Amino acid sequence: MFDSVLDSEQAFDRLRAMARTRVRRRRTVFFLSLAVVGAAWAGPVARALAPSADAHLVSRSSYVVRPGDSVWDIAERVAPGTDPRPVVDAIVDANELDPGQLTPGQTLVIPAG
């Protein structure tokens, strides 16, 4: 009886790792890597959706150039009672124009402030 090739202790001696632990390990690695990727994307997405601290609303108006108008006249008309020089500079910068090249019918953007 003890000389039998089929021994019960030898059958249990050669067990392989259970498949469940591999599945659990794979599942754990998958969810951990998913969490890392999610965390990596959360920062830029939140920053893109959040309102910027640098952004501010700017109100603008437009002005259609009449015959005989100059940028100086437009600045005096837009901001009466103030020094027209900063307004002239703002109009020239906002429209990227040469002050001597105004044409009647041209629409200018007048920045607020």
C-alpha positions as CSV (number, residue, x, y, z in Angstrom):
1,M,0.0,0.0,0.0
2,F,2.8,2.4,0.7
3,D,4.6,1.5,-2.4
4,S,1.9,2.9,-4.6
5,V,2.8,5.4,-7.3
6,L,-0.3,7.4,-6.6
7,D,0.4,9.1,-3.4
8,S,-2.1,11.6,-2.1
9,E,0.6,13.9,-0.7
10,Q,2.3,14.3,-4.0
11,A,-0.9,15.4,-5.8
12,F,-1.3,18.3,-3.4
13,D,2.4,19.1,-3.5
14,R,2.2,20.4,-7.1
15,L,-0.5,22.9,-7.0
16,R,-0.3,25.9,-9.3
17,A,-1.3,29.4,-8.2
18,M,-5.0,29.9,-8.4
19,A,-6.4,31.7,-11.4
20,R,-8.4,34.0,-9.1
21,T,-5.4,35.7,-7.8
22,R,-4.3,36.6,-11.3
23,V,-7.7,38.0,-12.1
24,R,-7.7,40.0,-8.9
25,R,-4.1,41.2,-9.6
26,R,-5.0,42.2,-13.2
27,R,-8.2,44.0,-12.0
28,T,-6.3,45.8,-9.3
29,V,-3.5,46.9,-11.8
30,F,-6.2,48.0,-14.3
31,F,-8.1,50.2,-11.8
32,L,-4.9,51.6,-10.4
33,S,-3.6,52.6,-13.8
34,L,-7.1,54.0,-14.7
35,A,-7.0,56.1,-11.5
36,V,-3.5,57.4,-12.4
37,V,-4.6,58.3,-15.9
38,G,-7.7,60.0,-14.6
39,A,-5.7,62.0,-12.1
40,A,-3.3,63.1,-14.8
41,W,-6.2,64.3,-17.0
42,A,-8.2,65.9,-14.1
43,G,-5.7,68.8,-13.6
44,P,-5.7,70.1,-17.2
45,V,-9.4,69.5,-17.7
46,A,-10.3,71.4,-14.5
47,R,-8.0,74.2,-15.5
48,A,-9.5,74.5,-18.9
49,L,-13.1,74.5,-17.6
50,A,-12.4,77.0,-14.7
51,P,-12.8,80.7,-15.4
52,S,-9.4,82.3,-15.8
53,A,-8.2,84.8,-13.3
54,D,-6.7,86.8,-16.1
55,A,-9.9,87.0,-18.1
56,H,-12.0,90.1,-17.7
57,L,-14.9,91.5,-19.6
58,V,-14.2,94.4,-21.9
59,S,-16.9,96.5,-23.3
60,R,-16.4,97.9,-26.8
61,S,-18.4,100.1,-29.1
62,S,-18.0,100.9,-32.7
63,Y,-17.8,104.1,-34.7
64,V,-18.4,104.6,-38.4
65,V,-16.0,107.2,-39.8
66,R,-17.6,110.2,-41.4
67,P,-16.1,112.4,-44.1
68,G,-13.6,114.9,-42.5
69,D,-13.1,112.8,-39.3
70,S,-9.7,112.3,-37.7
71,V,-8.8,110.0,-34.9
72,W,-8.4,113.1,-32.7
73,D,-12.0,114.2,-33.5
74,I,-13.3,110.7,-32.8
75,A,-11.5,110.6,-29.5
76,E,-12.9,113.9,-28.4
77,R,-16.4,112.8,-29.4
78,V,-16.1,109.5,-27.6
79,A,-14.6,110.8,-24.4
80,P,-15.6,114.5,-24.0
81,G,-13.9,116.5,-21.3
82,T,-10.9,114.3,-21.0
83,D,-7.4,114.2,-22.5
84,P,-7.9,112.7,-26.0
85,R,-4.3,111.4,-26.3
86,P,-4.8,108.1,-24.4
87,V,-8.1,107.5,-26.3
88,V,-6.3,108.2,-29.6
89,D,-3.6,105.6,-28.7
90,A,-6.2,103.1,-27.7
91,I,-8.2,103.5,-30.9
92,V,-5.1,103.2,-33.1
93,D,-3.9,100.1,-31.1
94,A,-7.3,98.4,-31.2
95,N,-7.8,98.9,-34.9
96,E,-4.1,98.6,-36.0
97,L,-4.4,101.5,-38.3
98,D,-2.4,104.4,-39.5
99,P,-4.1,107.6,-38.2
100,G,-3.8,109.3,-41.6
101,Q,-5.5,106.5,-43.5
102,L,-9.1,106.9,-42.3
103,T,-11.7,106.4,-45.0
104,P,-15.4,107.4,-44.7
105,G,-17.6,104.4,-43.9
106,Q,-14.8,102.6,-42.1
107,T,-15.9,101.0,-38.8
108,L,-13.6,101.5,-35.9
109,V,-13.6,99.6,-32.6
110,I,-13.6,102.0,-29.7
111,P,-12.3,100.3,-26.5
112,A,-13.9,101.2,-23.2
113,G,-11.9,102.9,-20.5
